[in-house]
Amino acid sequence: MDLDQIVREIRLAGPAWKERSLGAESRGSIDSANAEEIRRIGAHRLTQPFDFGGAQSSIEDHMRAVAVAGEYCMSTAWCLGVWSAHNWMASHFPAEGQHDFWEDPRTLISASIVPKTKFKAVGQDVLVSGRFSFGSGCDHASWLGVGGLIGDQTPSPVICMLPKDSVSIDHQSWEVSGLRGTGSKELVIADEVLVPAHRVLHVSESMNRESPGQKLYGHPLYLTPWRTTAILVLAAPLIGAAKAAIRRFQERMDSHVLVSLKTTQLNDPLALNRLAESSAEVQAAELMLYHAAKQLDLLGAAGEVDALDNAVIVRDCGFAVRLLANSVDRLFEASGGSALSSAELMQRIWRDVHAARSHAVLTWDHASHAYSQALFQ
């Protein structure tokens, strides 16, 4: 299993994902056939350890595969991206936990990892309950992770992994304007569940390169900075979506009549300029993101992580996401009233891209602040 093989398989499956994308939006979840095809292709296993049949590849390879999926369906690409990222996360857990998760190596893992809820430690085990938002792809996952805090004086974040039958999914909780097909619903644990220690990850250990899985593998892939990795992998779907917007704009130009010019958009120099400018922005953003991914992979191999080098990756990610959103905005603005149809791909791409760029860690405000803080430390 390598990147070239996976990309070829995604391109073969992609047209069907595109056809199903409208249904995914109305249903609030990607089609189960998409999830099964991802399992078959193994695209989510690029960051999975060799020990469990994964490719143990690189963050850059992960990004490239997810970006290709985004050319066909951004919601499918988003789910693929988080499933792959959660495989990377799961590799940090104790070995016994990994054997639980990957008894079937094709397992999909979803999670809501932002530590907002207080958990209770019972020895080395953790008692969990509560509601956890943004569980992207949870409908198709076999294991679900939830993030919380343990400890009284200085609470520390943990991620607890539970089998799907221990968690309820609130299917009414994902009524949103963009990325509807991701099914990023709330995970509900109404009654307390005791999670054994081997299914608990202490995030501070991962951040310090001291988690059980990092010690087990010692591979650069699993030593990349925790927070920066979690940020960068979310940007990949936007690359493919912006490319899809360019393709769709180009497809519509010969049939989109401009009343003011009494001709089609294909004969409008201003529209052609928009197309050229957006395509240049997408290429620039793509190069920037893949370079950032390469730098992140290098940080995984470095003995120590330079704070400024790390912050540059976050900065470049935020700036590239802004470029990608701008490129789509420019085309959507000139797509006319017909592009507002609920069946029209252009408006769906526009909504999905803006839903993604609004993620707290993908905004330019977040990225520029992180960089400036590191620059003046």
KEDOBA-863400 format. One record per residue (C-alpha): x, y, z; residue in one letter. Coordinates in Angstrom, 1 decimal, padded with zeros to 4 digits. Example, Ala and Ser with C-alpha at 12.3 -4.5 7.8 and 13.67 -1.06 7.14 Angstrom:
% KEDOBA-863400
{east->012.3	north->-004.5	up->007.8	aa->A} .
{east->013.7	north->-001.1	up->007.1	aa->S} .
% end
This chain:
% KEDOBA-863400
{east->000.0	north->000.0	up->000.0	aa->M} .
{east->001.6	north->003.3	up->-001.1	aa->D} .
{east->000.4	north->006.8	up->-002.0	aa->L} .
{east->000.4	north->006.3	up->-005.8	aa->D} .
{east->-001.8	north->003.2	up->-005.5	aa->Q} .
{east->-004.2	north->004.9	up->-003.1	aa->I} .
{east->-004.5	north->008.0	up->-005.2	aa->V} .
{east->-005.3	north->005.8	up->-008.3	aa->R} .
{east->-008.0	north->004.0	up->-006.3	aa->E} .
{east->-009.5	north->007.3	up->-005.0	aa->I} .
{east->-009.7	north->008.6	up->-008.5	aa->R} .
{east->-011.6	north->005.5	up->-009.6	aa->L} .
{east->-014.0	north->005.7	up->-006.7	aa->A} .
{east->-014.3	north->009.5	up->-006.8	aa->G} .
{east->-016.9	north->010.0	up->-009.5	aa->P} .
{east->-019.3	north->007.8	up->-007.5	aa->A} .
{east->-018.6	north->009.9	up->-004.4	aa->W} .
{east->-019.4	north->013.0	up->-006.4	aa->K} .
{east->-022.7	north->011.5	up->-007.5	aa->E} .
{east->-023.6	north->010.6	up->-003.9	aa->R} .
{east->-022.6	north->014.0	up->-002.4	aa->S} .
{east->-026.0	north->015.6	up->-002.7	aa->L} .
{east->-027.6	north->012.6	up->-000.9	aa->G} .
{east->-024.9	north->012.9	up->001.8	aa->A} .
{east->-025.9	north->016.5	up->002.4	aa->E} .
{east->-029.6	north->015.7	up->002.8	aa->S} .
{east->-028.9	north->012.7	up->005.0	aa->R} .
{east->-026.3	north->014.4	up->007.1	aa->G} .
{east->-023.7	north->011.6	up->006.6	aa->S} .
{east->-021.7	north->010.3	up->003.7	aa->I} .
{east->-023.0	north->007.1	up->002.1	aa->D} .
{east->-022.0	north->003.9	up->003.7	aa->S} .
{east->-020.7	north->002.8	up->000.3	aa->A} .
{east->-018.1	north->005.7	up->000.5	aa->N} .
{east->-016.9	north->004.5	up->003.9	aa->A} .
{east->-016.7	north->000.9	up->002.6	aa->E} .
{east->-014.7	north->002.0	up->-000.4	aa->E} .
{east->-012.3	north->003.9	up->001.9	aa->I} .
{east->-011.8	north->000.7	up->003.9	aa->R} .
{east->-011.2	north->-001.3	up->000.8	aa->R} .
{east->-008.7	north->001.3	up->-000.6	aa->I} .
{east->-007.0	north->001.7	up->002.7	aa->G} .
{east->-006.7	north->005.4	up->002.3	aa->A} .
{east->-007.2	north->006.0	up->006.1	aa->H} .
{east->-004.3	north->003.7	up->006.9	aa->R} .
{east->-001.5	north->005.8	up->005.5	aa->L} .
{east->-000.6	north->006.9	up->009.1	aa->T} .
{east->-001.4	north->003.5	up->010.7	aa->Q} .
{east->001.6	north->001.5	up->012.1	aa->P} .
{east->003.2	north->-001.3	up->010.1	aa->F} .
{east->002.4	north->-003.6	up->013.0	aa->D} .
{east->-001.3	north->-003.4	up->012.1	aa->F} .
{east->-001.1	north->-003.5	up->008.4	aa->G} .
{east->-000.8	north->000.3	up->007.9	aa->G} .
{east->001.6	north->002.2	up->005.6	aa->A} .
{east->003.3	north->004.1	up->008.4	aa->Q} .
{east->004.0	north->006.7	up->005.7	aa->S} .
{east->004.0	north->010.5	up->006.3	aa->S} .
{east->001.8	north->013.5	up->007.0	aa->I} .
{east->002.6	north->014.7	up->003.5	aa->E} .
{east->001.2	north->011.5	up->002.0	aa->D} .
{east->-001.9	north->011.8	up->004.2	aa->H} .
{east->-002.4	north->015.3	up->002.9	aa->M} .
{east->-002.0	north->014.4	up->-000.7	aa->R} .
{east->-004.5	north->011.5	up->-000.5	aa->A} .
{east->-007.1	north->013.5	up->001.3	aa->V} .
{east->-006.8	north->016.4	up->-001.1	aa->A} .
{east->-007.5	north->014.1	up->-004.1	aa->V} .
{east->-010.7	north->012.9	up->-002.3	aa->A} .
{east->-011.7	north->016.5	up->-001.9	aa->G} .
{east->-011.9	north->017.0	up->-005.7	aa->E} .
{east->-015.0	north->014.7	up->-005.6	aa->Y} .
{east->-016.7	north->015.2	up->-002.3	aa->C} .
{east->-015.4	north->017.5	up->000.4	aa->M} .
{east->-017.5	north->015.7	up->003.1	aa->S} .
{east->-016.0	north->012.3	up->002.2	aa->T} .
{east->-012.5	north->013.9	up->002.2	aa->A} .
{east->-013.1	north->015.5	up->005.6	aa->W} .
{east->-014.2	north->012.1	up->007.0	aa->C} .
{east->-011.2	north->010.4	up->005.4	aa->L} .
{east->-008.9	north->013.1	up->006.8	aa->G} .
{east->-010.1	north->012.7	up->010.4	aa->V} .
{east->-010.2	north->008.8	up->010.2	aa->W} .
{east->-006.6	north->008.9	up->009.0	aa->S} .
{east->-005.6	north->011.5	up->011.7	aa->A} .
{east->-007.3	north->009.4	up->014.4	aa->H} .
{east->-005.3	north->006.4	up->013.3	aa->N} .
{east->-002.2	north->008.6	up->013.9	aa->W} .
{east->-003.6	north->009.5	up->017.3	aa->M} .
{east->-004.5	north->005.9	up->018.1	aa->A} .
{east->-000.9	north->004.9	up->017.5	aa->S} .
{east->000.1	north->006.9	up->020.7	aa->H} .
{east->-002.1	north->004.7	up->022.9	aa->F} .
{east->-000.7	north->001.7	up->024.9	aa->P} .
{east->-000.1	north->-001.4	up->022.8	aa->A} .
{east->-003.0	north->-003.3	up->024.4	aa->E} .
{east->-005.4	north->-000.5	up->023.4	aa->G} .
{east->-004.1	north->-000.6	up->019.8	aa->Q} .
{east->-004.7	north->-004.3	up->019.6	aa->H} .
{east->-008.3	north->-003.6	up->020.7	aa->D} .
{east->-008.9	north->-000.8	up->018.1	aa->F} .
{east->-007.2	north->-002.7	up->015.2	aa->W} .
{east->-008.5	north->-006.2	up->015.8	aa->E} .
{east->-009.9	north->-005.5	up->012.4	aa->D} .
{east->-007.1	north->-003.5	up->010.7	aa->P} .
{east->-009.7	north->-001.7	up->008.5	aa->R} .
{east->-011.4	north->-000.1	up->011.5	aa->T} .
{east->-012.5	north->003.5	up->011.2	aa->L} .
{east->-012.0	north->005.7	up->014.3	aa->I} .
{east->-013.9	north->008.9	up->015.0	aa->S} .
{east->-013.4	north->011.2	up->017.9	aa->A} .
{east->-014.4	north->014.4	up->019.7	aa->S} .
{east->-011.1	north->015.3	up->021.4	aa->I} .
{east->-011.5	north->018.9	up->022.6	aa->V} .
{east->-011.2	north->018.6	up->026.4	aa->P} .
{east->-014.2	north->020.5	up->027.8	aa->K} .
{east->-015.7	north->017.8	up->030.0	aa->T} .
{east->-014.4	north->016.8	up->033.5	aa->K} .
{east->-013.7	north->013.1	up->033.9	aa->F} .
{east->-013.1	north->011.2	up->037.0	aa->K} .
{east->-009.9	north->009.1	up->037.5	aa->A} .
{east->-010.4	north->005.7	up->039.2	aa->V} .
{east->-006.9	north->004.5	up->039.7	aa->G} .
{east->-005.4	north->004.4	up->036.2	aa->Q} .
{east->-008.8	north->004.0	up->034.6	aa->D} .
{east->-011.2	north->006.9	up->033.8	aa->V} .
{east->-014.9	north->007.2	up->034.3	aa->L} .
{east->-016.5	north->009.2	up->031.5	aa->V} .
{east->-019.9	north->010.6	up->030.7	aa->S} .
{east->-021.3	north->013.7	up->028.9	aa->G} .
{east->-022.0	north->015.1	up->025.4	aa->R} .
{east->-019.1	north->015.6	up->023.0	aa->F} .
{east->-019.5	north->017.7	up->019.8	aa->S} .
{east->-018.1	north->017.4	up->016.3	aa->F} .
{east->-017.7	north->013.6	up->016.0	aa->G} .
{east->-017.0	north->013.7	up->012.2	aa->S} .
{east->-017.7	north->010.4	up->010.4	aa->G} .
{east->-019.1	north->008.8	up->013.6	aa->C} .
{east->-021.9	north->006.9	up->011.8	aa->D} .
{east->-019.4	north->004.7	up->010.1	aa->H} .
{east->-016.8	north->004.3	up->012.9	aa->A} .
{east->-016.3	north->001.2	up->015.1	aa->S} .
{east->-014.4	north->003.1	up->017.9	aa->W} .
{east->-015.2	north->006.6	up->019.2	aa->L} .
{east->-012.8	north->008.8	up->021.2	aa->G} .
{east->-013.8	north->011.5	up->023.6	aa->V} .
{east->-011.7	north->014.1	up->025.2	aa->G} .
{east->-011.9	north->015.4	up->028.7	aa->G} .
{east->-010.0	north->016.6	up->031.8	aa->L} .
{east->-008.8	north->014.7	up->034.9	aa->I} .
{east->-007.4	north->016.0	up->038.1	aa->G} .
{east->-008.4	north->018.8	up->040.5	aa->D} .
{east->-005.5	north->021.2	up->041.0	aa->Q} .
{east->-004.1	north->021.3	up->037.4	aa->T} .
{east->-006.5	north->019.3	up->035.2	aa->P} .
{east->-004.8	north->017.6	up->032.3	aa->S} .
{east->-006.4	north->016.4	up->029.0	aa->P} .
{east->-007.0	north->012.8	up->028.2	aa->V} .
{east->-008.6	north->011.0	up->025.3	aa->I} .
{east->-010.6	north->007.9	up->026.1	aa->C} .
{east->-011.5	north->005.4	up->023.4	aa->M} .
{east->-014.8	north->003.5	up->023.6	aa->L} .
{east->-016.4	north->000.8	up->021.3	aa->P} .
{east->-019.3	north->002.3	up->019.4	aa->K} .
{east->-021.9	north->000.3	up->021.3	aa->D} .
{east->-020.9	north->002.2	up->024.5	aa->S} .
{east->-021.8	north->005.6	up->022.9	aa->V} .
{east->-025.1	north->007.1	up->021.5	aa->S} .
{east->-025.1	north->009.4	up->018.5	aa->I} .
{east->-027.5	north->012.4	up->018.6	aa->D} .
{east->-028.6	north->012.3	up->014.9	aa->H} .
{east->-030.5	north->015.6	up->015.3	aa->Q} .
{east->-027.4	north->017.5	up->016.5	aa->S} .
{east->-025.9	north->018.3	up->013.0	aa->W} .
{east->-028.1	north->020.9	up->011.4	aa->E} .
{east->-025.6	north->023.1	up->009.8	aa->V} .
{east->-025.0	north->025.2	up->006.6	aa->S} .
{east->-021.8	north->023.5	up->005.4	aa->G} .
{east->-020.0	north->020.2	up->005.6	aa->L} .
{east->-023.4	north->018.6	up->006.3	aa->R} .
{east->-022.3	north->015.3	up->004.8	aa->G} .
{east->-019.5	north->014.8	up->007.4	aa->T} .
{east->-022.1	north->013.9	up->010.0	aa->G} .
{east->-020.1	north->015.6	up->012.7	aa->S} .
{east->-022.7	north->014.8	up->015.3	aa->K} .
{east->-022.7	north->014.9	up->019.1	aa->E} .
{east->-021.5	north->011.7	up->020.9	aa->L} .
{east->-023.5	north->011.0	up->024.0	aa->V} .
{east->-022.5	north->008.9	up->027.1	aa->I} .
{east->-025.5	north->009.3	up->029.3	aa->A} .
{east->-024.5	north->006.8	up->032.0	aa->D} .
{east->-020.9	north->006.7	up->033.3	aa->E} .
{east->-018.6	north->004.2	up->031.5	aa->V} .
{east->-015.3	north->003.0	up->033.0	aa->L} .
{east->-012.6	north->003.2	up->030.4	aa->V} .
{east->-009.6	north->000.9	up->031.2	aa->P} .
{east->-006.2	north->002.5	up->031.3	aa->A} .
{east->-005.0	north->000.9	up->028.1	aa->H} .
{east->-007.7	north->002.8	up->026.2	aa->R} .
{east->-006.7	north->006.2	up->027.8	aa->V} .
{east->-004.2	north->008.6	up->026.2	aa->L} .
{east->-002.7	north->011.3	up->028.3	aa->H} .
{east->-002.2	north->014.1	up->025.8	aa->V} .
{east->000.6	north->015.7	up->027.7	aa->S} .
{east->002.6	north->012.6	up->027.2	aa->E} .
{east->002.1	north->012.8	up->023.5	aa->S} .
{east->003.1	north->016.4	up->023.4	aa->M} .
{east->006.3	north->015.5	up->025.2	aa->N} .
{east->007.0	north->012.5	up->023.0	aa->R} .
{east->006.5	north->010.2	up->026.0	aa->E} .
{east->003.3	north->008.4	up->025.1	aa->S} .
{east->003.4	north->004.5	up->025.2	aa->P} .
{east->003.0	north->004.3	up->021.4	aa->G} .
{east->005.7	north->006.9	up->020.7	aa->Q} .
{east->008.1	north->004.9	up->022.9	aa->K} .
{east->007.0	north->001.7	up->021.2	aa->L} .
{east->007.5	north->002.8	up->017.6	aa->Y} .
{east->010.0	north->005.7	up->017.9	aa->G} .
{east->009.2	north->006.5	up->014.3	aa->H} .
{east->009.3	north->010.1	up->013.1	aa->P} .
{east->005.7	north->009.9	up->011.9	aa->L} .
{east->004.5	north->009.5	up->015.5	aa->Y} .
{east->006.9	north->012.2	up->016.9	aa->L} .
{east->005.5	north->015.1	up->014.9	aa->T} .
{east->004.2	north->017.9	up->017.2	aa->P} .
{east->000.7	north->016.9	up->018.5	aa->W} .
{east->-001.2	north->020.2	up->018.1	aa->R} .
{east->000.4	north->021.2	up->014.8	aa->T} .
{east->-000.3	north->017.8	up->013.3	aa->T} .
{east->-004.0	north->018.1	up->014.4	aa->A} .
{east->-004.2	north->021.5	up->012.7	aa->I} .
{east->-002.5	north->020.8	up->009.4	aa->L} .
{east->-004.3	north->017.6	up->008.5	aa->V} .
{east->-007.6	north->019.5	up->008.5	aa->L} .
{east->-006.6	north->021.7	up->005.7	aa->A} .
{east->-006.2	north->019.0	up->003.0	aa->A} .
{east->-009.9	north->018.7	up->002.0	aa->P} .
{east->-009.9	north->022.4	up->001.0	aa->L} .
{east->-007.3	north->021.8	up->-001.6	aa->I} .
{east->-009.4	north->019.3	up->-003.5	aa->G} .
{east->-012.6	north->021.4	up->-003.0	aa->A} .
{east->-011.0	north->024.5	up->-004.5	aa->A} .
{east->-009.9	north->022.5	up->-007.5	aa->K} .
{east->-013.4	north->021.2	up->-007.9	aa->A} .
{east->-014.7	north->024.8	up->-007.8	aa->A} .
{east->-012.3	north->025.8	up->-010.6	aa->I} .
{east->-013.4	north->022.8	up->-012.7	aa->R} .
{east->-017.1	north->023.5	up->-012.1	aa->R} .
{east->-016.8	north->027.2	up->-012.9	aa->F} .
{east->-015.0	north->026.3	up->-016.2	aa->Q} .
{east->-017.7	north->023.8	up->-017.1	aa->E} .
{east->-020.5	north->026.4	up->-016.7	aa->R} .
{east->-018.9	north->029.2	up->-018.6	aa->M} .
{east->-020.2	north->028.3	up->-022.0	aa->D} .
{east->-023.8	north->027.9	up->-020.8	aa->S} .
{east->-023.9	north->030.8	up->-018.3	aa->H} .
{east->-025.4	north->033.7	up->-020.2	aa->V} .
{east->-024.5	north->037.2	up->-019.0	aa->L} .
{east->-027.5	north->039.4	up->-019.7	aa->V} .
{east->-025.5	north->042.7	up->-019.5	aa->S} .
{east->-023.0	north->041.4	up->-022.2	aa->L} .
{east->-025.5	north->039.4	up->-024.3	aa->K} .
{east->-023.1	north->036.5	up->-024.5	aa->T} .
{east->-021.9	north->033.6	up->-022.4	aa->T} .
{east->-019.3	north->033.9	up->-019.7	aa->Q} .
{east->-016.7	north->032.2	up->-021.9	aa->L} .
{east->-016.5	north->035.5	up->-023.8	aa->N} .
{east->-016.1	north->037.7	up->-020.8	aa->D} .
{east->-012.5	north->038.7	up->-020.2	aa->P} .
{east->-013.2	north->039.5	up->-016.6	aa->L} .
{east->-014.5	north->036.0	up->-015.9	aa->A} .
{east->-011.4	north->034.5	up->-017.6	aa->L} .
{east->-009.3	north->036.7	up->-015.3	aa->N} .
{east->-011.2	north->035.4	up->-012.3	aa->R} .
{east->-010.5	north->031.8	up->-013.4	aa->L} .
{east->-006.8	north->032.5	up->-013.9	aa->A} .
{east->-006.4	north->034.3	up->-010.6	aa->E} .
{east->-008.2	north->031.6	up->-008.6	aa->S} .
{east->-006.2	north->028.8	up->-010.3	aa->S} .
{east->-003.0	north->030.5	up->-009.3	aa->A} .
{east->-004.1	north->031.0	up->-005.7	aa->E} .
{east->-005.0	north->027.3	up->-005.5	aa->V} .
{east->-001.7	north->026.2	up->-006.8	aa->Q} .
{east->000.2	north->028.5	up->-004.4	aa->A} .
{east->-001.8	north->027.3	up->-001.5	aa->A} .
{east->-001.3	north->023.7	up->-002.5	aa->E} .
{east->002.5	north->024.1	up->-002.7	aa->L} .
{east->002.5	north->025.9	up->000.6	aa->M} .
{east->000.5	north->023.2	up->002.4	aa->L} .
{east->002.6	north->020.3	up->001.0	aa->Y} .
{east->005.8	north->022.2	up->002.0	aa->H} .
{east->004.3	north->022.7	up->005.5	aa->A} .
{east->003.6	north->018.9	up->005.6	aa->A} .
{east->007.1	north->018.1	up->004.6	aa->K} .
{east->008.5	north->020.4	up->007.3	aa->Q} .
{east->006.2	north->018.8	up->009.8	aa->L} .
{east->007.5	north->015.4	up->008.9	aa->D} .
{east->011.1	north->016.7	up->009.3	aa->L} .
{east->010.2	north->018.0	up->012.8	aa->L} .
{east->009.1	north->014.5	up->013.6	aa->G} .
{east->012.7	north->013.3	up->012.8	aa->A} .
{east->014.3	north->016.2	up->014.7	aa->A} .
{east->015.8	north->015.7	up->018.1	aa->G} .
{east->014.1	north->018.8	up->019.4	aa->E} .
{east->011.3	north->020.9	up->018.0	aa->V} .
{east->012.2	north->024.5	up->017.3	aa->D} .
{east->009.2	north->026.6	up->018.4	aa->A} .
{east->009.5	north->029.1	up->015.6	aa->L} .
{east->009.7	north->026.4	up->012.9	aa->D} .
{east->006.6	north->024.8	up->014.4	aa->N} .
{east->004.8	north->028.1	up->014.4	aa->A} .
{east->005.7	north->028.7	up->010.7	aa->V} .
{east->003.8	north->025.6	up->009.8	aa->I} .
{east->000.7	north->026.8	up->011.6	aa->V} .
{east->001.1	north->030.2	up->010.0	aa->R} .
{east->001.4	north->028.8	up->006.5	aa->D} .
{east->-001.6	north->026.5	up->007.1	aa->C} .
{east->-003.8	north->029.4	up->008.0	aa->G} .
{east->-002.6	north->031.5	up->005.2	aa->F} .
{east->-003.1	north->028.7	up->002.6	aa->A} .
{east->-006.6	north->028.1	up->003.9	aa->V} .
{east->-007.4	north->031.8	up->003.4	aa->R} .
{east->-006.1	north->031.6	up->-000.1	aa->L} .
{east->-008.2	north->028.6	up->-000.9	aa->L} .
{east->-011.3	north->030.2	up->000.5	aa->A} .
{east->-010.6	north->033.4	up->-001.5	aa->N} .
{east->-010.2	north->031.4	up->-004.7	aa->S} .
{east->-013.6	north->029.9	up->-004.2	aa->V} .
{east->-015.2	north->033.2	up->-003.2	aa->D} .
{east->-014.0	north->034.9	up->-006.4	aa->R} .
{east->-015.6	north->032.2	up->-008.6	aa->L} .
{east->-018.8	north->031.9	up->-006.7	aa->F} .
{east->-019.3	north->035.6	up->-006.8	aa->E} .
{east->-019.4	north->035.4	up->-010.6	aa->A} .
{east->-021.4	north->032.2	up->-010.9	aa->S} .
{east->-024.8	north->034.0	up->-011.0	aa->G} .
{east->-028.2	north->033.2	up->-009.5	aa->G} .
{east->-028.3	north->029.7	up->-011.1	aa->S} .
{east->-025.5	north->028.7	up->-008.9	aa->A} .
{east->-027.7	north->029.1	up->-005.8	aa->L} .
{east->-029.8	north->026.0	up->-006.7	aa->S} .
{east->-029.6	north->023.4	up->-004.0	aa->S} .
{east->-028.6	north->020.8	up->-006.7	aa->A} .
{east->-025.7	north->023.0	up->-008.0	aa->E} .
{east->-022.2	north->021.8	up->-007.0	aa->L} .
{east->-020.7	north->025.3	up->-006.9	aa->M} .
{east->-022.8	north->026.6	up->-004.0	aa->Q} .
{east->-022.2	north->023.4	up->-002.0	aa->R} .
{east->-018.4	north->023.7	up->-002.5	aa->I} .
{east->-018.6	north->027.4	up->-001.3	aa->W} .
{east->-020.6	north->026.4	up->001.8	aa->R} .
{east->-018.3	north->023.5	up->002.6	aa->D} .
{east->-015.1	north->025.5	up->002.2	aa->V} .
{east->-016.4	north->028.2	up->004.5	aa->H} .
{east->-017.5	north->025.7	up->007.1	aa->A} .
{east->-014.0	north->024.2	up->007.1	aa->A} .
{east->-012.2	north->027.6	up->007.2	aa->R} .
{east->-014.3	north->028.6	up->010.2	aa->S} .
{east->-012.7	north->025.7	up->012.3	aa->H} .
{east->-011.1	north->027.4	up->015.3	aa->A} .
{east->-007.6	north->026.2	up->014.3	aa->V} .
{east->-007.8	north->027.0	up->010.6	aa->L} .
{east->-008.6	north->030.7	up->010.9	aa->T} .
{east->-006.0	north->033.2	up->009.9	aa->W} .
{east->-006.5	north->035.0	up->013.3	aa->D} .
{east->-005.4	north->031.8	up->015.0	aa->H} .
{east->-002.5	north->031.1	up->012.7	aa->A} .
{east->-001.1	north->034.7	up->012.8	aa->S} .
{east->-001.4	north->034.8	up->016.6	aa->H} .
{east->000.5	north->031.5	up->017.0	aa->A} .
{east->003.3	north->032.7	up->014.7	aa->Y} .
{east->003.6	north->036.1	up->016.3	aa->S} .
{east->003.8	north->034.6	up->019.8	aa->Q} .
{east->006.6	north->032.3	up->018.8	aa->A} .
{east->008.4	north->035.1	up->016.9	aa->L} .
{east->008.7	north->037.3	up->020.0	aa->F} .
{east->009.3	north->034.7	up->022.6	aa->Q} .
% end
